[in-house]
């Protein structure tokens, strides 16, 4: 009898342990949910906690929390109907597709639509492994006011004072190879205004470069802390003014500096008509250890430094 009792107690302890392991397999995480501010004057975020077992459930639960809307209704707009439902979320590499029911496709004007799309996309691309989001309604692409599908959208800088139609454009960025001898082209889709001016396009390219490469075999060339203060294009020359972090957070060294300058030169000369680049640091010529990049010494394209596949 004592032996049976010991075995029974052992089984109970083992089963309890298994249950505990199963319950603890879920991951708890604080996530950011982006919503439109009152009167759609901009976006801000609320933090919320979710629990999930795998990546797919993480994306679904994040989207479901976003659909519920903001908690602070005095600060944020309730941009979508309570009837909106999440029908599915799928991911392929770094591209996320969300499928919502027809209730989502109801907007009260261009401002409302832009704010809603921006807040949804920015909520989902907060995860480093997600680069772009495609919105579908009942299994069909959401159509933009232009009459074309939105397609895959990356992070959107929502500006209510400038609501030009966005288009998804494939661009070429250059990053360093593992030997810091050549730069390697990387294709990426970004959102830019239709008929964007060259200065806006160049700023968008640089901001993508700051995010770093998606290819894990390549290396970033601009410090992630750096910011683009301004871009001015005159004729064939683009003048870029960086924040001080471009210098203070740079790894320095001849090889690193060379990769930075070469990658910027080759990326920006992908823009039609741009042949020279001048770099500034808070309005003054960028004077790095091994080079001064001013109006007398502009960067030019270095085709021979591009590693060909």
BELNOR-V762539 format. One record per helix or strand of 2 or more residues. SS is the DSSP state (hx for helix, st for strand). FROM is the first residue (numbers start at 1). LEN is the number of residues. If there is no record, write none. Layout:
BEGIN
ss->SS from->FROM len->LEN
ss->SS from->FROM len->LEN
END
This chain:
BEGIN
ss->hx from->2 len->22
ss->st from->27 len->11
ss->hx from->38 len->3
ss->st from->43 len->10
ss->hx from->55 len->14
ss->st from->86 len->7
ss->st from->95 len->6
ss->hx from->102 len->3
ss->hx from->110 len->15
ss->st from->132 len->6
ss->st from->140 len->2
ss->st from->152 len->2
ss->st from->166 len->11
ss->st from->183 len->11
ss->hx from->198 len->14
ss->st from->228 len->7
ss->st from->237 len->6
ss->hx from->245 len->4
ss->hx from->254 len->15
ss->st from->276 len->6
ss->st from->284 len->4
ss->st from->292 len->2
ss->hx from->303 len->3
END
